Amino acid sequence: MNEIREIQKIIRGTDVKRKRALVVKKCARCSTRFLVKHSRQKFCNYLCLERAKAMRKKTLLDRQKGERVCIKCGATIESSKRVGAIYCTDRCRLAAFKERQSND
């Protein structure tokens, strides 16, 4: 809390150029306090943003550790495919698309 008060004392609460109140937030990853540059900012810098993205991606991949199966042909889907992939190859994806189009 003292950090926030010190920053606010220095700045005096307003950004003169943009005529808006300055806000101090806590970084969602490392918990350091920082001045917000835009209203939706959650991280103190680009490095924290990238590390948070990597952690989120790793979490998603950990959830998908089980064997995934193509819904068209039944073959296993490679682990290098994106997490939400439901087809093993473009061939299966296109075949399923054409099948859906012919049914309509």
FINU-178180 format. One record per residue: x, y, z of N, C-alpha, C, O, CB in turn. Coordinates in steps of 0.2 Angstrom, whole numbers, padded with zeros to 4 digits, always signed. Glycine has a CB too. Example, Ala and Ser with C-alpha at 12.3 -4.5 7.8 and 13.67 -1.06 7.14 Angstrom:
FINU-178180
+0066-0028+0039+0062-0022+0039+0066-0016+0039+0071-0017+0042+0057-0022+0045 +0064-0011+0035+0068-0005+0036+0064+0000+0039+0067+0006+0040+0070-0003+0029 
This chain:
FINU-178180
+0004-0006+0000+0000+0000+0000+0004+0006+0000+0003+0011-0003-0005+0000+0006 +0010+0006+0004+0014+0012+0004+0017+0014-0003+0018+0019-0005+0020+0011+0009 +0018+0008-0007+0021+0010-0014+0016+0014-0018+0018+0018-0021+0023+0003-0017 +0010+0012-0017+0005+0016-0021+0004+0023-0019+0004+0027-0023-0002+0012-0020 +0004+0024-0012+0004+0031-0010+0010+0035-0012+0009+0041-0014+0003+0031-0002 +0016+0032-0012+0022+0035-0014+0021+0037-0022+0023+0043-0024+0028+0031-0013 +0019+0032-0026+0018+0034-0033+0013+0039-0034+0014+0044-0038+0016+0027-0037 +0008+0039-0030+0002+0044-0031+0005+0051-0029+0003+0056-0032-0004+0042-0028 +0009+0051-0024+0012+0058-0021+0016+0061-0027+0016+0067-0028+0015+0057-0015 +0020+0056-0030+0025+0059-0035+0021+0062-0041+0022+0067-0044+0029+0053-0037 +0016+0058-0043+0012+0060-0049+0006+0065-0048+0004+0068-0053+0009+0053-0052 +0004+0065-0042-0002+0069-0040-0008+0067-0044-0013+0072-0045+0000+0076-0042 -0009+0061-0045-0016+0058-0047-0018+0059-0054-0023+0056-0056-0020+0061-0043 -0015+0063-0059-0018+0064-0065-0012+0065-0070-0007+0067-0069-0022+0071-0066 -0014+0062-0076-0009+0062-0082-0011+0068-0086-0016+0068-0089-0009+0056-0086 -0007+0073-0086-0009+0080-0089-0010+0079-0096-0014+0082-0099-0003+0085-0087 -0006+0075-0100-0006+0075-0107-0013+0072-0109-0016+0074-0114+0000+0071-0110 -0015+0066-0106-0021+0063-0108-0027+0065-0104-0033+0063-0105-0020+0055-0107 -0026+0069-0099-0032+0071-0094-0036+0065-0092-0042+0065-0092-0036+0076-0098 -0032+0060-0089-0036+0055-0086-0032+0053-0079-0026+0054-0078-0036+0049-0091 -0036+0050-0075-0033+0048-0068-0028+0042-0070-0029+0037-0073-0039+0045-0063 -0023+0042-0066-0018+0037-0067-0019+0032-0062-0022+0033-0056-0010+0040-0065 -0019+0025-0064-0021+0020-0060-0015+0015-0058-0011+0014-0063-0026+0016-0063 -0014+0013-0052-0009+0008-0051-0012+0001-0050-0017+0001-0046-0005+0010-0044 -0009-0004-0053-0012-0011-0052-0007-0015-0050-0001-0014-0050-0015-0013-0059 -0009-0021-0048-0004-0027-0046-0004-0032-0052-0009-0034-0055-0007-0030-0040 +0002-0033-0054+0004-0038-0060+0001-0045-0058+0001-0047-0053+0011-0038-0061 -0003-0047-0063-0006-0054-0062-0002-0060-0062-0003-0065-0059-0011-0055-0068 +0005-0059-0064+0009-0064-0064+0014-0063-0058+0015-0068-0054+0013-0065-0070 +0018-0058-0057+0023-0057-0052+0021-0053-0046+0025-0052-0042+0029-0054-0056 +0015-0050-0046+0012-0046-0041+0016-0040-0039+0015-0037-0034+0013-0050-0035 +0020-0037-0044+0023-0030-0043+0018-0025-0045+0013-0026-0049+0030-0030-0047 +0018-0019-0042+0014-0014-0043+0017-0010-0049+0023-0009-0050+0013-0009-0037 +0012-0007-0053+0014-0004-0059+0009+0001-0061+0003+0001-0060+0016-0008-0065 +0011+0006-0065+0006+0011-0068+0003+0009-0074+0006+0006-0078+0010+0018-0069 -0004+0009-0074-0007+0006-0080-0007+0011-0086-0008+0017-0085-0015+0005-0078 -0005+0008-0092-0005+0012-0098-0012+0012-0102-0013+0017-0105+0001+0010-0102 -0015+0007-0101-0022+0007-0104-0027+0003-0099-0024-0001-0095-0022+0003-0111 -0033+0003-0099-0038+0001-0094-0038-0007-0094-0039-0009-0088-0044+0003-0096 -0036-0010-0099-0036-0018-0099-0030-0021-0097-0029-0027-0098-0039-0020-0105 -0025-0017-0096-0018-0020-0094-0018-0024-0088-0020-0022-0083-0013-0014-0094 -0015-0030-0088-0015-0035-0082-0008-0036-0080-0007-0038-0074-0018-0041-0084 -0003-0035-0085+0004-0037-0083+0008-0031-0083+0007-0026-0087+0007-0042-0088 +0014-0031-0079+0018-0025-0078+0023-0024-0084+0024-0018-0086+0023-0026-0072 +0024-0029-0088+0028-0028-0094+0027-0034-0099+0024-0039-0097+0036-0028-0092 +0031-0034-0105+0030-0039-0110+0032-0046-0108+0029-0051-0109+0033-0036-0116 +0038-0046-0104+0040-0052-0101+0035-0056-0097+0034-0062-0098+0047-0051-0098 +0032-0052-0093+0027-0056-0088+0021-0058-0093+0018-0063-0091+0024-0051-0083 +0019-0054-0098+0014-0056-0102+0016-0063-0106+0012-0067-0106+0012-0051-0107 +0022-0063-0108+0024-0069-0112+0024-0075-0108+0023-0081-0110+0030-0068-0116 +0027-0074-0102+0028-0080-0097+0021-0082-0095+0020-0088-0094+0032-0078-0091 +0016-0078-0094+0009-0080-0092+0006-0084-0098+0003-0089-0097+0005-0074-0090 +0007-0082-0104+0005-0085-0110+0008-0092-0110+0004-0097-0111+0006-0081-0116 +0014-0093-0109+0018-0099-0109+0015-0104-0104+0014-0110-0105+0025-0099-0108 +0014-0101-0098+0011-0105-0092+0004-0108-0094+0002-0113-0093+0010-0101-0086 +0000-0103-0097-0007-0105-0099-0007-0111-0104-0011-0115-0104-0011-0099-0102 -0002-0110-0109-0002-0115-0114+0000-0122-0112-0002-0127-0113+0003-0113-0120 +0005-0121-0107+0007-0128-0104+0002-0131-0100+0001-0137-0100+0013-0126-0099 -0002-0127-0097-0008-0130-0093-0013-0133-0097-0015-0138-0096-0011-0124-0089 -0014-0130-0103-0019-0133-0108-0016-0139-0111-0020-0144-0112-0020-0128-0114 -0010-0140-0112-0007-0146-0115-0007-0151-0110-0008-0157-0111+0001-0144-0117 -0006-0149-0103-0006-0154-0098-0013-0158-0097-0013-0164-0096-0004-0151-0091 -0018-0154-0099-0025-0156-0098-0026-0161-0104-0030-0166-0103-0030-0151-0099 -0023-0160-0109-0024-0164-0115-0019-0170-0116-0018-0173-0121-0024-0160-0122 -0016-0172-0111-0011-0177-0111-0013-0184-0113-0010-0188-0116-0007-0178-0104 -0020-0185-0112-0023-0192-0115-0022-0192-0122-0021-0187-0126-0030-0192-0112 -0023-0198-0125-0023-0199-0132-0029-0196-0135-0035-0198-0133-0022-0207-0134 -0028-0192-0140-0034-0189-0144-0035-0193-0151-0030-0196-0154-0033-0182-0146 -0041-0194-0153-0043-0198-0158-0047-0193-0163-0051-0189-0162-0048-0204-0156 -0045-0194-0170-0049-0191-0175-0056-0193-0176-0058-0199-0175-0045-0192-0182 -0061-0188-0176-0068-0190-0176-0070-0192-0183-0075-0195-0184-0072-0184-0174 -0066-0191-0188-0067-0194-0195-0065-0201-0196-0069-0205-0198-0064-0189-0200 -0059-0202-0195-0056-0209-0197-0054-0213-0191-0053-0219-0192-0050-0208-0201 -0054-0210-0185-0052-0214-0179-0044-0215-0178-0043-0218-0173-0055-0221-0180 -0040-0211-0182-0033-0212-0181-0031-0207-0175-0035-0203-0173-0029-0210-0187 -0025-0208-0172-0023-0204-0166-0021-0197-0169-0018-0197-0174-0018-0208-0162 -0022-0192-0165-0020-0185-0167-0013-0184-0164-0012-0185-0158-0025-0180-0165 -0008-0182-0168-0002-0180-0165-0002-0175-0160-0006-0171-0160+0003-0178-0171 +0003-0176-0155+0003-0171-0149+0005-0164-0152+0004-0159-0148+0008-0174-0144 +0008-0164-0158+0011-0157-0160+0005-0153-0163+0005-0147-0164+0016-0158-0166 -0001-0156-0164-0007-0152-0166-0010-0148-0161-0008-0149-0155-0012-0157-0169 -0013-0143-0162-0016-0138-0157-0021-0142-0153-0023-0147-0154-0020-0132-0161 -0022-0139-0147-0025-0142-0141-0033-0144-0143-0035-0150-0142-0026-0138-0135 -0036-0140-0147-0043-0141-0149-0044-0145-0155-0050-0145-0158-0046-0135-0149 -0039-0148-0158-0039-0151-0165-0044-0157-0164-0043-0161-0159-0032-0153-0167 -0048-0158-0169-0052-0164-0169-0051-0169-0175-0054-0174-0175-0060-0162-0168 -0047-0166-0180-0046-0170-0185-0038-0172-0186-0034-0167-0184-0048-0167-0192 -0036-0177-0188-0029-0179-0188-0025-0176-0194-0019-0174-0193-0028-0187-0189 -0028-0175-0200-0025-0171-0205-0030-0167-0209-0036-0167-0207-0022-0177-0210 -0027-0163-0213-0032-0158-0218-0036-0163-0222-0042-0161-0223-0027-0154-0222 -0034-0168-0224-0038-0173-0228-0044-0175-0225-0050-0175-0227-0034-0179-0230 -0044-0177-0218-0050-0179-0214-0054-0172-0213-0060-0173-0213-0048-0182-0207 -0051-0167-0212-0055-0161-0211-0059-0159-0217-0065-0157-0216-0050-0155-0209 -0056-0159-0223-0059-0157-0229-0065-0163-0231-0070-0161-0233-0054-0157-0235 -0063-0169-0229-0068-0174-0231-0074-0173-0226-0080-0174-0229-0065-0181-0230 -0073-0171-0220-0079-0170-0216-0083-0164-0218-0089-0164-0218-0076-0169-0208 -0079-0159-0220-0083-0153-0223-0087-0155-0229-0093-0153-0229-0077-0148-0225 -0084-0158-0234-0088-0160-0240-0094-0164-0238-0099-0164-0241-0083-0164-0244 -0093-0169-0233-0099-0173-0231-0104-0169-0228-0110-0170-0229-0096-0178-0226 -0102-0164-0224-0108-0159-0221-0111-0155-0226-0117-0154-0226-0104-0155-0216 -0107-0153-0231-0110-0149-0237-0115-0153-0241-0120-0151-0243-0105-0146-0241 -0113-0160-0242-0118-0164-0246-0124-0166-0242-0129-0167-0246-0114-0170-0248 -0124-0166-0236-0130-0168-0232-0135-0162-0232-0141-0163-0230-0128-0169-0225 -0133-0156-0233-0137-0150-0232-0141-0149-0239-0145-0144-0239-0133-0144-0231 
